């Protein structure tokens, strides 16, 4: 009887552990994606000011 109950409880523990691991992976992936997009946004912000003066110079030349 006790062996049967122990047998039943182990899959639940494994399932909880599996869910915990899966949740951790999902959170890890989401944070990884966020950092990537943040880095990408930072790079774009750094590149934009370099492009704008060129545009203004071209506009001045055209005028």
CHARMM internal coordinates of N, CA and C (Angstrom, degrees):
IC EDIT
DIST 1 N 1 CA 1.4719
DIST 1 CA 1 C 1.5407
ANGL 1 N 1 CA 1 C 109.82
DIST 1 C 2 N 1.3223
ANGL 1 CA 1 C 2 N 114.96
DIHE 1 N 1 CA 1 C 2 N -50.53
DIST 2 N 2 CA 1.4667
ANGL 1 C 2 N 2 CA 118.17
DIHE 1 CA 1 C 2 N 2 CA -179.49
DIST 2 CA 2 C 1.5352
ANGL 2 N 2 CA 2 C 110.16
DIHE 1 C 2 N 2 CA 2 C -65.80
DIST 2 C 3 N 1.3270
ANGL 2 CA 2 C 3 N 116.62
DIHE 2 N 2 CA 2 C 3 N -34.97
DIST 3 N 3 CA 1.4617
ANGL 2 C 3 N 3 CA 120.70
DIHE 2 CA 2 C 3 N 3 CA 178.67
DIST 3 CA 3 C 1.5292
ANGL 3 N 3 CA 3 C 109.75
DIHE 2 C 3 N 3 CA 3 C -63.78
DIST 3 C 4 N 1.3516
ANGL 3 CA 3 C 4 N 116.12
DIHE 3 N 3 CA 3 C 4 N -41.49
DIST 4 N 4 CA 1.4627
ANGL 3 C 4 N 4 CA 120.62
DIHE 3 CA 3 C 4 N 4 CA 179.39
DIST 4 CA 4 C 1.5189
ANGL 4 N 4 CA 4 C 111.19
DIHE 3 C 4 N 4 CA 4 C -63.35
DIST 4 C 5 N 1.3358
ANGL 4 CA 4 C 5 N 116.75
DIHE 4 N 4 CA 4 C 5 N -42.29
DIST 5 N 5 CA 1.4621
ANGL 4 C 5 N 5 CA 119.70
DIHE 4 CA 4 C 5 N 5 CA -178.72
DIST 5 CA 5 C 1.5309
ANGL 5 N 5 CA 5 C 109.94
DIHE 4 C 5 N 5 CA 5 C -67.70
DIST 5 C 6 N 1.3283
ANGL 5 CA 5 C 6 N 116.42
DIHE 5 N 5 CA 5 C 6 N -39.06
DIST 6 N 6 CA 1.4675
ANGL 5 C 6 N 6 CA 119.90
DIHE 5 CA 5 C 6 N 6 CA 177.89
DIST 6 CA 6 C 1.5268
ANGL 6 N 6 CA 6 C 109.41
DIHE 5 C 6 N 6 CA 6 C -63.63
DIST 6 C 7 N 1.3283
ANGL 6 CA 6 C 7 N 115.18
DIHE 6 N 6 CA 6 C 7 N -39.01
DIST 7 N 7 CA 1.4570
ANGL 6 C 7 N 7 CA 120.57
DIHE 6 CA 6 C 7 N 7 CA 179.45
DIST 7 CA 7 C 1.5275
ANGL 7 N 7 CA 7 C 110.23
DIHE 6 C 7 N 7 CA 7 C -62.50
DIST 7 C 8 N 1.3371
ANGL 7 CA 7 C 8 N 116.44
DIHE 7 N 7 CA 7 C 8 N -39.30
DIST 8 N 8 CA 1.4681
ANGL 7 C 8 N 8 CA 120.06
DIHE 7 CA 7 C 8 N 8 CA -179.18
DIST 8 CA 8 C 1.5299
ANGL 8 N 8 CA 8 C 111.29
DIHE 7 C 8 N 8 CA 8 C -70.79
DIST 8 C 9 N 1.3300
ANGL 8 CA 8 C 9 N 116.36
DIHE 8 N 8 CA 8 C 9 N -34.94
DIST 9 N 9 CA 1.4647
ANGL 8 C 9 N 9 CA 119.34
DIHE 8 CA 8 C 9 N 9 CA -174.43
DIST 9 CA 9 C 1.5323
ANGL 9 N 9 CA 9 C 111.71
DIHE 8 C 9 N 9 CA 9 C -73.69
DIST 9 C 10 N 1.3317
ANGL 9 CA 9 C 10 N 118.36
DIHE 9 N 9 CA 9 C 10 N -27.69
DIST 10 N 10 CA 1.4647
ANGL 9 C 10 N 10 CA 119.48
DIHE 9 CA 9 C 10 N 10 CA -176.23
DIST 10 CA 10 C 1.5323
ANGL 10 N 10 CA 10 C 112.81
DIHE 9 C 10 N 10 CA 10 C -65.37
DIST 10 C 11 N 1.3413
ANGL 10 CA 10 C 11 N 120.41
DIHE 10 N 10 CA 10 C 11 N -43.92
DIST 11 N 11 CA 1.4633
ANGL 10 C 11 N 11 CA 118.13
DIHE 10 CA 10 C 11 N 11 CA 178.88
DIST 11 CA 11 C 1.5245
ANGL 11 N 11 CA 11 C 112.31
DIHE 10 C 11 N 11 CA 11 C -60.60
DIST 11 C 12 N 1.3378
ANGL 11 CA 11 C 12 N 117.13
DIHE 11 N 11 CA 11 C 12 N -35.48
DIST 12 N 12 CA 1.4685
ANGL 11 C 12 N 12 CA 120.15
DIHE 11 CA 11 C 12 N 12 CA 178.94
DIST 12 CA 12 C 1.5277
ANGL 12 N 12 CA 12 C 109.06
DIHE 11 C 12 N 12 CA 12 C -63.85
DIST 12 C 13 N 1.3396
ANGL 12 CA 12 C 13 N 115.72
DIHE 12 N 12 CA 12 C 13 N -44.13
DIST 13 N 13 CA 1.4678
ANGL 12 C 13 N 13 CA 119.21
DIHE 12 CA 12 C 13 N 13 CA 178.64
DIST 13 CA 13 C 1.5214
ANGL 13 N 13 CA 13 C 110.00
DIHE 12 C 13 N 13 CA 13 C -61.98
DIST 13 C 14 N 1.3171
ANGL 13 CA 13 C 14 N 116.56
DIHE 13 N 13 CA 13 C 14 N -44.08
DIST 14 N 14 CA 1.4681
ANGL 13 C 14 N 14 CA 120.51
DIHE 13 CA 13 C 14 N 14 CA 179.71
DIST 14 CA 14 C 1.5233
ANGL 14 N 14 CA 14 C 110.48
DIHE 13 C 14 N 14 CA 14 C -62.52
DIST 14 C 15 N 1.3374
ANGL 14 CA 14 C 15 N 115.46
DIHE 14 N 14 CA 14 C 15 N -40.83
DIST 15 N 15 CA 1.4578
ANGL 14 C 15 N 15 CA 119.35
DIHE 14 CA 14 C 15 N 15 CA -179.79
DIST 15 CA 15 C 1.5255
ANGL 15 N 15 CA 15 C 110.29
DIHE 14 C 15 N 15 CA 15 C -63.54
DIST 15 C 16 N 1.3400
ANGL 15 CA 15 C 16 N 115.70
DIHE 15 N 15 CA 15 C 16 N -44.00
DIST 16 N 16 CA 1.4688
ANGL 15 C 16 N 16 CA 119.50
DIHE 15 CA 15 C 16 N 16 CA 178.75
DIST 16 CA 16 C 1.5186
ANGL 16 N 16 CA 16 C 109.95
DIHE 15 C 16 N 16 CA 16 C -61.58
DIST 16 C 17 N 1.3284
ANGL 16 CA 16 C 17 N 116.06
DIHE 16 N 16 CA 16 C 17 N -43.52
DIST 17 N 17 CA 1.4648
ANGL 16 C 17 N 17 CA 120.67
DIHE 16 CA 16 C 17 N 17 CA 179.61
DIST 17 CA 17 C 1.5303
ANGL 17 N 17 CA 17 C 110.31
DIHE 16 C 17 N 17 CA 17 C -62.62
DIST 17 C 18 N 1.3432
ANGL 17 CA 17 C 18 N 115.47
DIHE 17 N 17 CA 17 C 18 N -43.76
DIST 18 N 18 CA 1.4640
ANGL 17 C 18 N 18 CA 120.11
DIHE 17 CA 17 C 18 N 18 CA 179.76
DIST 18 CA 18 C 1.5252
ANGL 18 N 18 CA 18 C 109.97
DIHE 17 C 18 N 18 CA 18 C -62.43
DIST 18 C 19 N 1.3250
ANGL 18 CA 18 C 19 N 116.41
DIHE 18 N 18 CA 18 C 19 N -43.06
DIST 19 N 19 CA 1.4702
ANGL 18 C 19 N 19 CA 119.56
DIHE 18 CA 18 C 19 N 19 CA 178.61
DIST 19 CA 19 C 1.5135
ANGL 19 N 19 CA 19 C 110.30
DIHE 18 C 19 N 19 CA 19 C -62.26
DIST 19 C 20 N 1.3342
ANGL 19 CA 19 C 20 N 115.98
DIHE 19 N 19 CA 19 C 20 N -42.85
DIST 20 N 20 CA 1.4637
ANGL 19 C 20 N 20 CA 120.84
DIHE 19 CA 19 C 20 N 20 CA -179.89
DIST 20 CA 20 C 1.5276
ANGL 20 N 20 CA 20 C 110.44
DIHE 19 C 20 N 20 CA 20 C -60.68
DIST 20 C 21 N 1.3273
ANGL 20 CA 20 C 21 N 115.78
DIHE 20 N 20 CA 20 C 21 N -45.57
DIST 21 N 21 CA 1.4691
ANGL 20 C 21 N 21 CA 120.28
DIHE 20 CA 20 C 21 N 21 CA 179.70
DIST 21 CA 21 C 1.5259
ANGL 21 N 21 CA 21 C 110.00
DIHE 20 C 21 N 21 CA 21 C -63.58
DIST 21 C 22 N 1.3431
ANGL 21 CA 21 C 22 N 116.20
DIHE 21 N 21 CA 21 C 22 N -44.34
DIST 22 N 22 CA 1.4622
ANGL 21 C 22 N 22 CA 120.51
DIHE 21 CA 21 C 22 N 22 CA -179.52
DIST 22 CA 22 C 1.5192
ANGL 22 N 22 CA 22 C 110.29
DIHE 21 C 22 N 22 CA 22 C -61.94
DIST 22 C 23 N 1.3416
ANGL 22 CA 22 C 23 N 115.81
DIHE 22 N 22 CA 22 C 23 N -45.21
DIST 23 N 23 CA 1.4653
ANGL 22 C 23 N 23 CA 120.44
DIHE 22 CA 22 C 23 N 23 CA 179.13
DIST 23 CA 23 C 1.5304
ANGL 23 N 23 CA 23 C 110.22
DIHE 22 C 23 N 23 CA 23 C -60.07
DIST 23 C 24 N 1.3342
ANGL 23 CA 23 C 24 N 115.33
DIHE 23 N 23 CA 23 C 24 N -42.77
DIST 24 N 24 CA 1.4585
ANGL 23 C 24 N 24 CA 119.68
DIHE 23 CA 23 C 24 N 24 CA 178.53
DIST 24 CA 24 C 1.5218
ANGL 24 N 24 CA 24 C 111.58
DIHE 23 C 24 N 24 CA 24 C -61.30
DIST 24 C 25 N 1.3260
ANGL 24 CA 24 C 25 N 116.47
DIHE 24 N 24 CA 24 C 25 N -41.80
DIST 25 N 25 CA 1.4673
ANGL 24 C 25 N 25 CA 120.52
DIHE 24 CA 24 C 25 N 25 CA 178.46
DIST 25 CA 25 C 1.5213
ANGL 25 N 25 CA 25 C 110.75
DIHE 24 C 25 N 25 CA 25 C -63.57
DIST 25 C 26 N 1.3311
ANGL 25 CA 25 C 26 N 116.35
DIHE 25 N 25 CA 25 C 26 N -43.37
DIST 26 N 26 CA 1.4710
ANGL 25 C 26 N 26 CA 120.32
DIHE 25 CA 25 C 26 N 26 CA -179.98
DIST 26 CA 26 C 1.5227
ANGL 26 N 26 CA 26 C 109.68
DIHE 25 C 26 N 26 CA 26 C -60.70
DIST 26 C 27 N 1.3393
ANGL 26 CA 26 C 27 N 116.09
DIHE 26 N 26 CA 26 C 27 N -46.41
DIST 27 N 27 CA 1.4694
ANGL 26 C 27 N 27 CA 120.19
DIHE 26 CA 26 C 27 N 27 CA 179.85
DIST 27 CA 27 C 1.5260
ANGL 27 N 27 CA 27 C 109.88
DIHE 26 C 27 N 27 CA 27 C -61.74
DIST 27 C 28 N 1.3375
ANGL 27 CA 27 C 28 N 115.85
DIHE 27 N 27 CA 27 C 28 N -42.73
DIST 28 N 28 CA 1.4649
ANGL 27 C 28 N 28 CA 120.51
DIHE 27 CA 27 C 28 N 28 CA -179.39
DIST 28 CA 28 C 1.5265
ANGL 28 N 28 CA 28 C 110.59
DIHE 27 C 28 N 28 CA 28 C -61.68
DIST 28 C 29 N 1.3493
ANGL 28 CA 28 C 29 N 115.72
DIHE 28 N 28 CA 28 C 29 N -44.64
DIST 29 N 29 CA 1.4672
ANGL 28 C 29 N 29 CA 119.77
DIHE 28 CA 28 C 29 N 29 CA -179.95
DIST 29 CA 29 C 1.5216
ANGL 29 N 29 CA 29 C 110.09
DIHE 28 C 29 N 29 CA 29 C -63.23
DIST 29 C 30 N 1.3373
ANGL 29 CA 29 C 30 N 116.49
DIHE 29 N 29 CA 29 C 30 N -44.15
DIST 30 N 30 CA 1.4650
ANGL 29 C 30 N 30 CA 120.25
DIHE 29 CA 29 C 30 N 30 CA -178.96
DIST 30 CA 30 C 1.5267
ANGL 30 N 30 CA 30 C 110.34
DIHE 29 C 30 N 30 CA 30 C -61.35
DIST 30 C 31 N 1.3310
ANGL 30 CA 30 C 31 N 117.08
DIHE 30 N 30 CA 30 C 31 N -43.45
DIST 31 N 31 CA 1.4610
ANGL 30 C 31 N 31 CA 120.05
DIHE 30 CA 30 C 31 N 31 CA -179.66
DIST 31 CA 31 C 1.5264
ANGL 31 N 31 CA 31 C 109.58
DIHE 30 C 31 N 31 CA 31 C -65.92
DIST 31 C 32 N 1.3372
ANGL 31 CA 31 C 32 N 117.03
DIHE 31 N 31 CA 31 C 32 N -37.28
DIST 32 N 32 CA 1.4646
ANGL 31 C 32 N 32 CA 120.87
DIHE 31 CA 31 C 32 N 32 CA 178.85
DIST 32 CA 32 C 1.5282
ANGL 32 N 32 CA 32 C 109.55
DIHE 31 C 32 N 32 CA 32 C -62.65
DIST 32 C 33 N 1.3364
ANGL 32 CA 32 C 33 N 115.99
DIHE 32 N 32 CA 32 C 33 N -44.96
DIST 33 N 33 CA 1.4654
ANGL 32 C 33 N 33 CA 120.71
DIHE 32 CA 32 C 33 N 33 CA 179.96
DIST 33 CA 33 C 1.5230
ANGL 33 N 33 CA 33 C 109.54
DIHE 32 C 33 N 33 CA 33 C -62.95
DIST 33 C 34 N 1.3337
ANGL 33 CA 33 C 34 N 116.88
DIHE 33 N 33 CA 33 C 34 N -42.00
DIST 34 N 34 CA 1.4691
ANGL 33 C 34 N 34 CA 120.19
DIHE 33 CA 33 C 34 N 34 CA -179.86
DIST 34 CA 34 C 1.5156
ANGL 34 N 34 CA 34 C 110.93
DIHE 33 C 34 N 34 CA 34 C -61.33
DIST 34 C 35 N 1.3332
ANGL 34 CA 34 C 35 N 116.83
DIHE 34 N 34 CA 34 C 35 N -44.44
DIST 35 N 35 CA 1.4601
ANGL 34 C 35 N 35 CA 119.29
DIHE 34 CA 34 C 35 N 35 CA -179.17
DIST 35 CA 35 C 1.5271
ANGL 35 N 35 CA 35 C 109.83
DIHE 34 C 35 N 35 CA 35 C -64.77
DIST 35 C 36 N 1.3234
ANGL 35 CA 35 C 36 N 116.87
DIHE 35 N 35 CA 35 C 36 N -38.45
DIST 36 N 36 CA 1.4706
ANGL 35 C 36 N 36 CA 120.13
DIHE 35 CA 35 C 36 N 36 CA 179.30
DIST 36 CA 36 C 1.5174
ANGL 36 N 36 CA 36 C 110.36
DIHE 35 C 36 N 36 CA 36 C -62.94
DIST 36 C 37 N 1.3435
ANGL 36 CA 36 C 37 N 117.11
DIHE 36 N 36 CA 36 C 37 N -46.70
DIST 37 N 37 CA 1.4634
ANGL 36 C 37 N 37 CA 120.01
DIHE 36 CA 36 C 37 N 37 CA -178.95
DIST 37 CA 37 C 1.5233
ANGL 37 N 37 CA 37 C 109.65
DIHE 36 C 37 N 37 CA 37 C -65.96
DIST 37 C 38 N 1.3330
ANGL 37 CA 37 C 38 N 117.27
DIHE 37 N 37 CA 37 C 38 N -37.53
DIST 38 N 38 CA 1.4643
ANGL 37 C 38 N 38 CA 120.75
DIHE 37 CA 37 C 38 N 38 CA 179.35
DIST 38 CA 38 C 1.5241
ANGL 38 N 38 CA 38 C 109.82
DIHE 37 C 38 N 38 CA 38 C -63.13
DIST 38 C 39 N 1.3316
ANGL 38 CA 38 C 39 N 116.36
DIHE 38 N 38 CA 38 C 39 N -43.39
DIST 39 N 39 CA 1.4659
ANGL 38 C 39 N 39 CA 120.43
DIHE 38 CA 38 C 39 N 39 CA 178.55
DIST 39 CA 39 C 1.5214
ANGL 39 N 39 CA 39 C 109.53
DIHE 38 C 39 N 39 CA 39 C -63.68
DIST 39 C 40 N 1.3350
ANGL 39 CA 39 C 40 N 116.45
DIHE 39 N 39 CA 39 C 40 N -41.93
DIST 40 N 40 CA 1.4610
ANGL 39 C 40 N 40 CA 120.85
DIHE 39 CA 39 C 40 N 40 CA -179.69
DIST 40 CA 40 C 1.5331
ANGL 40 N 40 CA 40 C 109.78
DIHE 39 C 40 N 40 CA 40 C -62.59
DIST 40 C 41 N 1.3456
ANGL 40 CA 40 C 41 N 116.50
DIHE 40 N 40 CA 40 C 41 N -45.12
DIST 41 N 41 CA 1.4639
ANGL 40 C 41 N 41 CA 120.42
DIHE 40 CA 40 C 41 N 41 CA 179.50
DIST 41 CA 41 C 1.5228
ANGL 41 N 41 CA 41 C 110.30
DIHE 40 C 41 N 41 CA 41 C -62.29
DIST 41 C 42 N 1.3360
ANGL 41 CA 41 C 42 N 116.13
DIHE 41 N 41 CA 41 C 42 N -40.11
DIST 42 N 42 CA 1.4583
ANGL 41 C 42 N 42 CA 120.25
DIHE 41 CA 41 C 42 N 42 CA 179.77
DIST 42 CA 42 C 1.5234
ANGL 42 N 42 CA 42 C 110.08
DIHE 41 C 42 N 42 CA 42 C -62.46
DIST 42 C 43 N 1.3348
ANGL 42 CA 42 C 43 N 116.12
DIHE 42 N 42 CA 42 C 43 N -43.85
DIST 43 N 43 CA 1.4635
ANGL 42 C 43 N 43 CA 120.23
DIHE 42 CA 42 C 43 N 43 CA 179.95
DIST 43 CA 43 C 1.5243
ANGL 43 N 43 CA 43 C 110.45
DIHE 42 C 43 N 43 CA 43 C -62.76
DIST 43 C 44 N 1.3415
ANGL 43 CA 43 C 44 N 116.43
DIHE 43 N 43 CA 43 C 44 N -42.20
DIST 44 N 44 CA 1.4630
ANGL 43 C 44 N 44 CA 119.73
DIHE 43 CA 43 C 44 N 44 CA 179.71
DIST 44 CA 44 C 1.5234
ANGL 44 N 44 CA 44 C 110.58
DIHE 43 C 44 N 44 CA 44 C -62.92
DIST 44 C 45 N 1.3488
ANGL 44 CA 44 C 45 N 116.35
DIHE 44 N 44 CA 44 C 45 N -40.59
DIST 45 N 45 CA 1.4679
ANGL 44 C 45 N 45 CA 119.95
DIHE 44 CA 44 C 45 N 45 CA 179.45
DIST 45 CA 45 C 1.5218
ANGL 45 N 45 CA 45 C 110.44
DIHE 44 C 45 N 45 CA 45 C -64.25
DIST 45 C 46 N 1.3395
ANGL 45 CA 45 C 46 N 116.06
DIHE 45 N 45 CA 45 C 46 N -38.06
DIST 46 N 46 CA 1.4622
ANGL 45 C 46 N 46 CA 119.51
DIHE 45 CA 45 C 46 N 46 CA 179.01
DIST 46 CA 46 C 1.5260
ANGL 46 N 46 CA 46 C 110.89
DIHE 45 C 46 N 46 CA 46 C -68.23
DIST 46 C 47 N 1.3291
ANGL 46 CA 46 C 47 N 117.00
DIHE 46 N 46 CA 46 C 47 N -35.88
DIST 47 N 47 CA 1.4614
ANGL 46 C 47 N 47 CA 120.68
DIHE 46 CA 46 C 47 N 47 CA -177.27
DIST 47 CA 47 C 1.5287
ANGL 47 N 47 CA 47 C 111.98
DIHE 46 C 47 N 47 CA 47 C -76.57
DIST 47 C 48 N 1.3282
ANGL 47 CA 47 C 48 N 117.52
DIHE 47 N 47 CA 47 C 48 N -32.23
DIST 48 N 48 CA 1.4697
ANGL 47 C 48 N 48 CA 120.69
DIHE 47 CA 47 C 48 N 48 CA -175.29
DIST 48 CA 48 C 1.5340
ANGL 48 N 48 CA 48 C 112.98
DIHE 47 C 48 N 48 CA 48 C -59.31
DIST 48 C 49 N 1.3502
ANGL 48 CA 48 C 49 N 119.66
DIHE 48 N 48 CA 48 C 49 N -49.98
DIST 49 N 49 CA 1.4673
ANGL 48 C 49 N 49 CA 118.64
DIHE 48 CA 48 C 49 N 49 CA -178.66
DIST 49 CA 49 C 1.5245
ANGL 49 N 49 CA 49 C 112.42
DIHE 48 C 49 N 49 CA 49 C -59.27
DIST 49 C 50 N 1.3315
ANGL 49 CA 49 C 50 N 117.27
DIHE 49 N 49 CA 49 C 50 N -31.46
DIST 50 N 50 CA 1.4643
ANGL 49 C 50 N 50 CA 120.52
DIHE 49 CA 49 C 50 N 50 CA 178.73
DIST 50 CA 50 C 1.5288
ANGL 50 N 50 CA 50 C 110.09
DIHE 49 C 50 N 50 CA 50 C -67.16
DIST 50 C 51 N 1.3389
ANGL 50 CA 50 C 51 N 117.49
DIHE 50 N 50 CA 50 C 51 N -33.45
DIST 51 N 51 CA 1.4618
ANGL 50 C 51 N 51 CA 120.83
DIHE 50 CA 50 C 51 N 51 CA -178.07
DIST 51 CA 51 C 1.5288
ANGL 51 N 51 CA 51 C 111.03
DIHE 50 C 51 N 51 CA 51 C -78.62
DIST 51 C 52 N 1.3078
ANGL 51 CA 51 C 52 N 117.71
DIHE 51 N 51 CA 51 C 52 N -35.96
DIST 52 N 52 CA 1.4696
ANGL 51 C 52 N 52 CA 121.00
DIHE 51 CA 51 C 52 N 52 CA -173.42
DIST 52 CA 52 C 1.5304
ANGL 52 N 52 CA 52 C 113.12
DIHE 51 C 52 N 52 CA 52 C -62.39
DIST 52 C 53 N 1.3372
ANGL 52 CA 52 C 53 N 119.66
DIHE 52 N 52 CA 52 C 53 N -45.51
DIST 53 N 53 CA 1.4687
ANGL 52 C 53 N 53 CA 118.20
DIHE 52 CA 52 C 53 N 53 CA 179.02
DIST 53 CA 53 C 1.5258
ANGL 53 N 53 CA 53 C 112.01
DIHE 52 C 53 N 53 CA 53 C -59.35
DIST 53 C 54 N 1.3287
ANGL 53 CA 53 C 54 N 116.86
DIHE 53 N 53 CA 53 C 54 N -37.09
DIST 54 N 54 CA 1.4623
ANGL 53 C 54 N 54 CA 120.12
DIHE 53 CA 53 C 54 N 54 CA 178.04
DIST 54 CA 54 C 1.5192
ANGL 54 N 54 CA 54 C 110.04
DIHE 53 C 54 N 54 CA 54 C -61.00
DIST 54 C 55 N 1.3410
ANGL 54 CA 54 C 55 N 116.07
DIHE 54 N 54 CA 54 C 55 N -42.10
DIST 55 N 55 CA 1.4596
ANGL 54 C 55 N 55 CA 119.74
DIHE 54 CA 54 C 55 N 55 CA 179.42
DIST 55 CA 55 C 1.5205
ANGL 55 N 55 CA 55 C 109.86
DIHE 54 C 55 N 55 CA 55 C -62.97
DIST 55 C 56 N 1.3410
ANGL 55 CA 55 C 56 N 116.92
DIHE 55 N 55 CA 55 C 56 N -44.34
DIST 56 N 56 CA 1.4616
ANGL 55 C 56 N 56 CA 120.08
DIHE 55 CA 55 C 56 N 56 CA -178.08
DIST 56 CA 56 C 1.5283
ANGL 56 N 56 CA 56 C 110.14
DIHE 55 C 56 N 56 CA 56 C -65.36
DIST 56 C 57 N 1.3369
ANGL 56 CA 56 C 57 N 117.08
DIHE 56 N 56 CA 56 C 57 N -38.25
DIST 57 N 57 CA 1.4669
ANGL 56 C 57 N 57 CA 120.73
DIHE 56 CA 56 C 57 N 57 CA 177.76
DIST 57 CA 57 C 1.5254
ANGL 57 N 57 CA 57 C 109.33
DIHE 56 C 57 N 57 CA 57 C -62.31
DIST 57 C 58 N 1.3299
ANGL 57 CA 57 C 58 N 116.98
DIHE 57 N 57 CA 57 C 58 N -44.25
DIST 58 N 58 CA 1.4569
ANGL 57 C 58 N 58 CA 120.46
DIHE 57 CA 57 C 58 N 58 CA 179.21
DIST 58 CA 58 C 1.5231
ANGL 58 N 58 CA 58 C 110.56
DIHE 57 C 58 N 58 CA 58 C -62.36
DIST 58 C 59 N 1.3234
ANGL 58 CA 58 C 59 N 117.05
DIHE 58 N 58 CA 58 C 59 N -40.49
DIST 59 N 59 CA 1.4664
ANGL 58 C 59 N 59 CA 120.12
DIHE 58 CA 58 C 59 N 59 CA 179.77
DIST 59 CA 59 C 1.5241
ANGL 59 N 59 CA 59 C 110.11
DIHE 58 C 59 N 59 CA 59 C -64.73
DIST 59 C 60 N 1.3396
ANGL 59 CA 59 C 60 N 116.87
DIHE 59 N 59 CA 59 C 60 N -40.42
DIST 60 N 60 CA 1.4675
ANGL 59 C 60 N 60 CA 120.26
DIHE 59 CA 59 C 60 N 60 CA 179.52
DIST 60 CA 60 C 1.5278
ANGL 60 N 60 CA 60 C 109.39
DIHE 59 C 60 N 60 CA 60 C -64.37
DIST 60 C 61 N 1.3243
ANGL 60 CA 60 C 61 N 116.07
DIHE 60 N 60 CA 60 C 61 N -42.34
DIST 61 N 61 CA 1.4593
ANGL 60 C 61 N 61 CA 120.23
DIHE 60 CA 60 C 61 N 61 CA 179.58
DIST 61 CA 61 C 1.5237
ANGL 61 N 61 CA 61 C 110.49
DIHE 60 C 61 N 61 CA 61 C -61.98
DIST 61 C 62 N 1.3460
ANGL 61 CA 61 C 62 N 116.20
DIHE 61 N 61 CA 61 C 62 N -40.42
DIST 62 N 62 CA 1.4618
ANGL 61 C 62 N 62 CA 119.78
DIHE 61 CA 61 C 62 N 62 CA -179.27
DIST 62 CA 62 C 1.5267
ANGL 62 N 62 CA 62 C 110.53
DIHE 61 C 62 N 62 CA 62 C -66.97
DIST 62 C 63 N 1.3338
ANGL 62 CA 62 C 63 N 116.60
DIHE 62 N 62 CA 62 C 63 N -39.40
DIST 63 N 63 CA 1.4702
ANGL 62 C 63 N 63 CA 120.16
DIHE 62 CA 62 C 63 N 63 CA 179.91
DIST 63 CA 63 C 1.5259
ANGL 63 N 63 CA 63 C 108.78
DIHE 62 C 63 N 63 CA 63 C -67.00
END
COOR INIT
IC SEED 1 N 1 CA 1 C
IC BUILD
